[in-house]
Amino acid sequence: MVDRHPRIHTLLRTVGLLTVISVLVTAYTPLPNLFARALAVPAQVQPADAIVVLGAGVHRDGTLGEVSLRRAVTGMVLYHRGLAPLIVFSGPSYEGSPIEAEARAALARQLRIPEKAILVETRAQTTTEETANIAAQLRQRGAKRILLVTGSFHLARAAPRFQKEGLTVYPVAADDIPLDTDGPERRLELMWVSLREALARWVYRAGE
Amino acid sequence: MDKLYVIALIVATCVLFYVVAQRRLRLQRGDLIQAVYRALEFIGCWVLVYIGNVVLGILLIMLIRRLTGFFISLYILDGLIMSLFTAFQALVLYHLWLAKR
């Protein structure tokens, strides 16, 4: 059979081979850990005026998503450690689901956080909107320093936005994949999330 | 050691299949090389189609957000459904291309 498209063959084979090599290198070397650490923002836990827990998703039955729950619990632990007198839960409704911030606030009340210490932001769909709405609420209460709780990667996008709003930000990472994970599948997952974050940052910069 | 177990298992079953295929189906080494090439070509096709879908998906979402104000999260492009459907799409495209060669 005469090959009429040798260049396409070569291109597809090369991309395929590079993909296989990349998967093996990612799964069996510390490359994803190094890449993830380069993107992540280190934690800086210290007393502040408020704890801000950014949204991450809620299921239709009102169950908090895994990432959302992890962030919420991290924020509540900070509150119970006495690091801030106020906790802000963010998160809207997603396609007919209950409001994430309300579900988190309900959980916080069950875990003995007083009503007066809880604020919710229920409308924002993007980090930019979350930042503007939460900063406005915090300004009304005179809060200037915040413990910002979200994923390590997301902190790099979210923290500068809160700083632009005039707030001092102490980042607190709540990660579902440890940055030093060493299992092949978890490393692949970590690399995937890191690449997604790198792309998200590029899209954010392009959109600004 | 347990991290390499799966790799060792796959290598072992590959060797087994190769030996069986050689003896029972009279396949030759050239057939194996051709099969590996085809597999790599399909993976390459999948990756390129995936990148194309993601780029187009991002552009369309940005356009929809800008023109209608309707919010669609970029994260919907990152999921198992996207990977599976793209794999199927790439499989069809690849075989279509092979058939037309």
Interface residues (C-beta under 8 A of the other chain):
Chain A: M1 D3 R4 H5 I8 H9 L11 L12 R13 T14 V15 G16 L17 T19 V20 Y28 Q125 T126 G183 P184 W192 R196 L199 A200 V203 G207
Chain B: K3 V6 Y37 A39 L40 E41 F42 I43 G44 C45 V47 L48 V54 I58 M62 F71 S73 L74 D78 Y94 W97 R101
